Amino acid sequence: DLPQTRVVQVEIQPNATRPLHSHPEALWHVYVTTDAPMDLLIEGQPDVHLEPWHAQFFTGGTMHGFRNPNARTVRWIELFALKSGGAVAMNETAARQLAMMFAGK
């Protein structure tokens, strides 16, 4: 982690749901699944089913959560551009390209 960025690996237990939450400290963040399909919950939108190595871009403060429909633990990576470190805002097109790069697409 640096003052401008944070990278975390997160996991969710089998058949569990992580409730809606946000990251107001972030200008944006990118979410990348790593090893199994998952469901992404975004406030006010239909659930998004993500296969391994799919990526999703969020602007800071977006309410989101996760559901693991699998009988095994699932992992993902989140990359954050932090407001406090003087990170610069990235337009959505560039951030989506970054997400796809991290997802190897």
C-alpha positions in Angstrom: 0.0 0.0 0.0 1.0 3.6 -0.7 -0.6 6.9 0.3 -2.2 7.0 -3.2 -3.2 3.3 -3.6 -4.3 0.3 -1.7 -4.4 -3.3 -3.0 -6.2 -6.0 -1.0 -7.0 -9.7 -1.5 -10.3 -10.6 0.0 -12.1 -13.9 0.4 -15.7 -14.9 1.2 -16.8 -18.2 2.7 -19.0 -20.7 0.8 -22.6 -19.6 0.2 -22.0 -16.3 2.1 -23.0 -12.8 1.3 -21.1 -9.6 2.1 -23.6 -6.8 2.6 -23.7 -3.6 0.7 -21.0 -1.2 1.7 -18.9 1.6 0.1 -15.4 3.0 0.1 -15.8 6.8 0.5 -12.0 7.2 0.9 -11.5 6.0 -2.7 -11.8 8.1 -5.9 -12.3 4.8 -7.7 -11.5 1.1 -7.3 -11.3 -2.0 -9.5 -12.6 -5.4 -8.4 -11.2 -8.5 -10.1 -12.4 -12.1 -9.3 -9.6 -14.6 -9.2 -10.7 -18.2 -8.8 -14.4 -18.9 -9.0 -17.6 -17.3 -10.2 -19.3 -14.8 -7.9 -22.3 -12.4 -7.8 -21.7 -8.7 -7.5 -24.4 -6.6 -5.9 -24.6 -3.0 -6.8 -27.2 -0.8 -5.1 -30.1 0.0 -7.5 -28.9 -2.3 -10.2 -29.5 -6.0 -11.1 -26.9 -8.4 -9.7 -23.9 -9.0 -12.0 -22.6 -12.6 -12.3 -18.8 -12.5 -12.7 -16.7 -15.5 -13.9 -13.1 -15.9 -12.8 -10.8 -13.0 -13.9 -13.7 -10.7 -14.8 -13.3 -7.2 -13.6 -15.6 -4.4 -12.4 -14.9 -0.6 -12.1 -16.5 1.4 -9.3 -16.5 5.1 -8.6 -15.7 6.1 -5.0 -18.7 5.7 -2.7 -20.6 3.2 -4.9 -22.6 0.9 -2.6 -21.7 -2.7 -3.5 -21.6 -6.2 -2.0 -20.8 -9.8 -2.9 -22.4 -13.2 -2.9 -20.5 -16.5 -3.1 -22.9 -19.1 -4.7 -20.2 -21.7 -4.5 -19.6 -24.5 -2.0 -16.0 -23.3 -1.6 -14.2 -20.1 -0.5 -13.8 -17.5 -3.3 -11.1 -14.8 -3.5 -10.8 -11.5 -5.3 -8.5 -8.5 -5.6 -9.5 -4.9 -5.2 -7.3 -2.0 -6.3 -8.0 1.5 -4.9 -7.0 5.0 -5.8 -7.2 6.9 -2.5 -8.4 10.5 -2.1 -6.0 11.2 0.8 -2.9 10.4 -1.2 -3.6 12.9 -3.9 -4.5 10.2 -6.4 -6.0 11.6 -9.6 -9.4 10.8 -10.8 -9.4 8.4 -13.7 -12.1 8.6 -16.4 -14.3 5.5 -16.6 -12.9 4.4 -20.0 -9.3 4.4 -18.7 -10.3 2.6 -15.5 -12.2 -0.1 -17.4 -9.1 -0.6 -19.6 -7.0 -0.9 -16.4 -9.5 -3.5 -15.0 -9.3 -5.5 -18.2 -5.5 -5.4 -18.0 -5.4 -6.7 -14.5 -7.9 -9.4 -15.6 -5.6 -10.5 -18.4 -8.1 -9.6 -21.1 
